[in-house]
Amino acid sequence: MASFMRTASRLRPCVAQRSIVRPSTRVARGVATTPTNRASAAAAATVSDTYEQPFFPDEPHGPTVRTQIPGPKSVEAIKHLDKVFDTRSLNMMANYQNSYGNYIADLDGNVLLDVYAQIASIPVGYSNPSLLLAATSPEMASAIINRPALGNFPQHDWASILETGVLRVAPKGLNQVFTAQAGSDANELAYKAAFMWKRRMERGGADVEFTKAEIDSAMNNEAPGAPQLSILSFRQAFHGRLFGSLSTTRSKPIHKLDIPAFDWPQASFPALKYPLEEHVEENAREEQRCLDETEKLIKTWPQPPAAVVVEPIQSEGGDNHASPAFFKGLRELTRKHNILLIVDEVQTGVGATGKFWAHEHWNLADPPDMVTFSKKAQTAGYYFGNDELRPNKPYRQFNTWMGDPARAILFRAIIHEIERLDLVANTAHTGEYLYNGLAQLAQRYPHELMNLRGKGQGTFIAWDSPRRDEVLKKAKGVGINIGGSGEKAVRLRPMLIFQKRHADIFLEGMEKIFKS
């Protein structure tokens, strides 16, 4: 662990001092390395058939727990922070300058294996040397200090940044992007695009001008300028906490209490029974029931839906899954009724499920109309392919920033790292190993680990626990940072660099908790 702390301490100056262009030498296990030759060494050992060459050779060999969490230094830091910032949702006080690879550190010398990864938002490890090089590049410095208002003053290389990064990994059939700030923002912008598209179709095309009645009524929040349209979402869904996205979020009351909401429809999301192979016919009936309910709402809701929004896996709502057949049926319904399908890949996207985009598991013949993204991308936005989803006039889909070139540059570096180390394949491989290990634990501790789900979905795995909150707390005591979702689910969100050796540490830690 001492080598890890030395490594982290040497990283701090090159982050803090703007004058340093290249990272300083790092020392690990007595061998001097730089991020550049570390990356070269890792490239030479690109994922083997066993996927067991370490991506971060000098990360900790395992967790270190020195104090209770939070420890005394963290407690003091939390008290200080609470004077100026709301700390009531705090999970732990982290020290990111001492966090590395799959491990998150605090102020008291505790180092935990992080299988939560900032709510699924860290893709390729803490203090990743390749990302550090991108972050200290002149291109990044310019993007940070000269942040452009992209709609009015885009930088000269914005098209190149998008084409070599964000659009390089665009979902099949979607070749354009509208960049945004965060996942909630991306969803709200997609909803706006859906509404504008729907009214455009109703008017008869892009060349039809707005009527005076539409222009005047819009300023009074009345129809026809403010049309009575909706977005259909699903029970237990989570699509964000901003004003519009919140009307499609159905995961927890605490998100929505006291906030006015649109009268938009919600359909049932399939409540599958596990193990899946023992409930095939029953689950198929449940999925068809939900599709039938969705179609009824599309046909009868007083504010007709312009789009259906759905998560490939409902994350905040309890890690709820459905089969590819359900999503294929949903795509058919949206085509049948001439409305859009928005797939919310904010949490599932960028390799977490063993595919770059989770909806690739569905093998759709007809791609979604829009796919929203954020989290592991470290930027946000929505992909689309239909030119009719571009507003018919400028300034209709507009704000000052319209995204962030600095974050788009970082996403490009993340993409390169994912491709260089074949991390999507690694996640699929490690996920299978992890799932099988959890399945064995479920056999030994059936009352602790229930409704295990996520088979074939990379490391996007969850189970139900009758004492979920206690499990999350005890996990820190055995050196593991883990998260929950819904009322009783324990969810895993490790980074794409999570490997079998990390899975073994995690499984051993869980068994200790189950035995206690």
VOMARVO-724255 format. One record per residue (C-alpha): residue in one letter; x, y, z. Coordinates in steps of 0.001 Angstrom, whole numbers, plus 500000, padded with zeros to 6 digits. Example, Ala and Ser with C-alpha at 12.3 -4.5 7.8 and 13.67 -1.06 7.14 Angstrom:
<pts>
A512300495500507800
S513670498940507140
</pts>
This chain:
<pts>
M500000500000500000
A502924502336500601
S503826502152496908
F500279503130496040
M500428506171498294
R503772507192496777
T502320506830493316
A499323508961494220
S501411511620495929
R503564511985492838
L500460512423490716
R499189515379492738
P501697518032491627
C501140517416487914
V497406517849488383
A497651520960490514
Q500482522828488744
R499392524166485371
S503008524791484325
I503797521085484206
V502937519711480788
R504117516132481159
P503289514105484292
S506089513553486724
T507768510203487266
R505739507717489288
V507277505107491568
A505649501716492045
R507232498619493575
G510603500317493359
V510454500829489566
A510299504329488115
T507657504731485411
T505854507567483690
P502276507516482442
T503700507342478899
N505840504229479358
R503171502767481661
A500709503085478769
S503248501521476388
A503794498592478723
A500074498097479104
A499635498216475331
A502231495476474913
A500216493367477318
T496845494161475763
V494137491861477042
S495144488243476534
D492767485366475974
T492448485048479734
Y491944488812480238
E494204488638483253
Q497066490961482382
P496565493790484885
F495529497113483385
F496916498972486411
P499908496828487485
D500781499056490443
E497298499527491903
P496742498106495403
H496667494316495724
G493545494655497841
P491633496944500183
T493036498487503350
V490687499355506222
R492432501241509008
T489570503015510755
Q485831502957510836
I484313504821507911
P484113507745508208
G487294507991510251
P488301510962512411
K489862513018509602
S486885512411507368
V484480513367510148
E486229516715510553
A486222517296506793
I482504516487506625
K481770518965509421
H483710521620507543
L481923520903504265
D478499520846505902
K478861524533506763
V478787525445503066
F477293522414501277
D474527519891501949
T476170516650503116
R473036514690504049
S473352512352501057
L477079511797501603
N478301508225501131
M481953508745502042
M484471511585502000
A486932510625499280
N490492511656498518
Y490718511374494737
Q494364512366494623
N495092509118496477
S492591507021494507
Y493941504855491723
G492628502221489339
N489731500320490889
Y490406501711494369
I488951504747496114
A490748506280499110
D489583508489501963
L491387510894504293
D492075508286506975
G494154505849504942
N491262503572504060
V491387502250500507
L488310500453499193
L487663498368496105
D485123500549494307
V482378498603492552
Y480033501618492516
A482351503978490602
Q480586507295491211
I477173505846490355
A478517504130487218
S480398507216486019
I484098506281486138
P484964504278483004
V488695503479483000
G489906503890486562
Y490806506639488977
S493842508748488016
N494123506964484666
P497493507987483153
S496164508100479585
L493381510456480620
L495878512537482550
L497878513048479364
A494736514153477544
A493795516443480420
T497196518203480360
S497330518669476594
P497335522164475009
E494100521206473225
M492402520562476561
A493807523728478123
S492418525809475270
A488998524144475543
I488867524835479290
I489957528472479353
N488241529493476087
R485034527563476575
P482884528457473557
A479186529139473238
L478999526359470680
G475791527418468954
N477160530875468140
F480942530557468270
P482013526916467756
Q485734526315467776
H487343525550464425
D487989521867465207
W484630521043466840
A483560518810463923
S486858516912464159
I486531516472467931
L483056515018467466
E483945512794464522
T487020511327466204
G485286510852469551
V481578511085470331
L480443510114466824
R483062507421466418
V481056505247468806
A477597506400467740
P474963503649467879
K474272501961464569
G472007504048462348
L472571507290464278
N475135509634462731
Q474442512982464413
V474649514276467954
F473360517130470066
T475753517577472967
A474600518505476467
Q475776518962480055
A474410515949481965
G472098512973481660
S468965514816482794
D469783517589480354
A470278515092477522
N466865513547478153
E465103516903478325
L466651517962475036
A465587514674473450
Y462032515283474675
K462072518755473099
A463280517261469840
A460439514727469958
F457796517388470534
M459107519602467733
W459246516607465391
K455669515596466244
R454247519054465589
R456281519305462401
M454668516093461173
E451209517336462172
R451713520595460291
G452806518774457168
G456537519413457044
A459399521758457834
D458413524455455365
V455027525131456987
E455224528347458991
F453855528819462503
T450436530412462658
K449751533632464525
A447573531651466954
E450480529328467712
I452898532199468240
D450559534162470492
S449329531194472565
A452846529869473179
M453659532988475188
N450719532196477482
N451624528488477861
E448457527566476009
A447562525441472996
P448070525368470095
G451485526984470599
A452072524933473765
P450532521655472571
Q448993519016474800
L451559516298474117
S453389513897476429
I456295511509476827
L455401507964477919
S457721506379480461
F457581503302482693
R456953502649486352
Q460205502501488363
A461958504479485582
F464587507122486265
H465349509738483609
G466651512625485680
R465732515307488193
L465323518381486006
F461830519731485520
G460807517910482339
S462803514740482886
L461395514508486411
S457912514021484974
T459168510773483412
T461025509659486553
R459040507164488655
S461657505521490881
K461309507209494308
P458840509720495784
I461689511766497283
H462710512784493757
K459293514216492949
L457655515518496130
D456543519188496006
I457528519560492327
P454749520299489827
A454640517649487121
F453160517131483687
D450215514780483316
W452181512207481340
P451461508461481115
Q453402505632482730
A453191502009481668
S454147498927483673
F457681497671483192
P457974493869483201
A458385492360486667
L460333489246485734
K460734486219487956
Y464077484558488574
P465797482335487663
L464693483288484152
E465044479778482767
E462477478498485259
H459833481127484391
V460064481455480603
E456357481297479771
E455276483342482781
N457793486080481988
A456749486149478340
R453146486713479408
E454240489499481745
E456146491249478980
Q453196490975476618
R450925492398479322
C453192495420479614
L453307495880475837
D449510495709475657
E449238498293478433
T451755500532476646
E449775500391473398
K446539501202475205
L448131504288476766
I449542505396473424
K446064505161471888
T443974506619474699
W446005509069476833
P444431512550476659
Q447825514141475928
P449073511944473068
P452681510729473469
A455222512089471025
A457723509484472212
V458336506550474520
V461463506723476689
V462921503573478212
E466089502397479962
P467629499121478729
I467905498220482419
Q465991500267484964
S468796501320487246
E467649503658490028
G464306501880490141
G465814498589491333
D467862497147488443
N464873495773486569
H465481493801483378
A463418492817480361
S464182490521477430
P465153491643473905
A461689490488472810
F460082493157474987
F462182495950473506
K461631494676469970
G457910494770470697
L458266498323471982
R460069499387468825
E457253497866466735
L454637499767468750
T456351503112468269
R456594502538464534
K452988501352464345
H451692504490466055
N454167506928464469
I455871508058467648
L459545508069468598
L461581505638470685
I464134507257472986
V466550504845474645
D468073506273477811
E471620504874477940
V472863507365480520
Q473772504580482966
T473932501515480713
G476062503010477938
V479806502927477214
G480599499276477743
A478995498497481095
T476864495587479844
G479458493851477693
K478334495826474611
F479275499426473994
W475555500293474031
A473193498076476005
H470506498188473315
E472903496300471028
H471837493197472985
W468364493534471438
N469475493115467791
L466870495593466593
A466150495631462869
D465133499275463235
P467358501427465489
P465994503758468179
D465191507280467069
M467365508804469770
V469859507438472295
T470808509604475258
F474151509230477039
S476272510608479884
K478020509139482976
K480912506969481679
A481157509219478631
Q482010512094481009
T479964514287478679
A476338514096477587
G473912514405474730
Y471690512446472406
Y472416510653469157
F469976510709466260
G469981509899462550
N466809511385461096
D467329514896459693
E463705515637460569
L464763515628464214
R466660518841463561
P464401521802464450
N463063523666461441
K464519526959462678
P467627528039464599
Y467581528803468334
R464836526250469033
Q467301523687470461
F469810526064471954
N471574527240475093
T474805529060475843
W477159526102476121
M475414523358474112
G477881520887475568
D481550521185476505
P484519520607474146
A486769519797477111
R484499516919478128
A484196515770474522
I488001515625474311
L488032513568477503
F485425511173476073
R487630510739473010
A490529509749475269
I488219507333477116
I487199505765473808
H490846505297472826
E491590503652476179
I488579501346475854
E489656500310472367
R493350499970473239
L492645497613476128
D489571495921474595
L487634496838477709
V484163496064476405
A485225492462475814
N486924492465479218
T483702493571480863
A481746490789479153
H484344488225480198
T484708489457483777
G480958489818484103
E480413486164483292
Y482986485167485905
L481485487497488501
Y477923486368487817
N478896482699488187
G480624483468491485
L477544485249492775
A475335482386491620
Q477405480036493778
L477029482387496741
A473278482483496112
Q473169478708496453
R475012478851499777
Y473178481915501111
P469736481883499461
H468229484200502061
E470972486801501592
L471309486886497818
M467933486731496069
N466749487299492483
L470251487485491050
R470045489216487674
G472301490488484920
K473456487248483313
G475043488062479976
Q474960491793480770
G478638492316481583
T479181493547485127
F475761495241485228
I474638492813487943
A472274493123490895
W470410491092493469
D467810491692496175
S468778491682499832
P466386491554502805
R468906493657504760
R470217495788501910
D471240498911503822
E473092496831506411
V474947495004503626
L476029498305502049
K477326499547505397
K479127496332506276
A480742496246502842
K482867499259503722
G484083497386506770
V485514494667504530
G486981497197502106
I484297497407499413
N482355500432498193
I479036499312496740
G475662500874495991
G471968500129496109
S468934500877493985
G465202500716494483
E463988499492497852
K466092496350498266
A468520495881495380
V472301495755495704
R473740496883492379
L477222496473490961
R478684499241488795
P482407498493488584
M484684500187486102
L485555498677482738
I489022497805484111
F487490495479486728
Q489029492001486336
K488789488495487805
R491203489291490616
H488958492169491683
A485939489915491384
D487598487423493745
I488205490151496327
F484606491250496007
L483176487738496308
E485294486991499367
G484129490210500983
M480472489435500279
E480794485983501797
K482199487498504976
I479133489743505182
F476685486918504478
K478276484838507225
S478039487661509763
</pts>
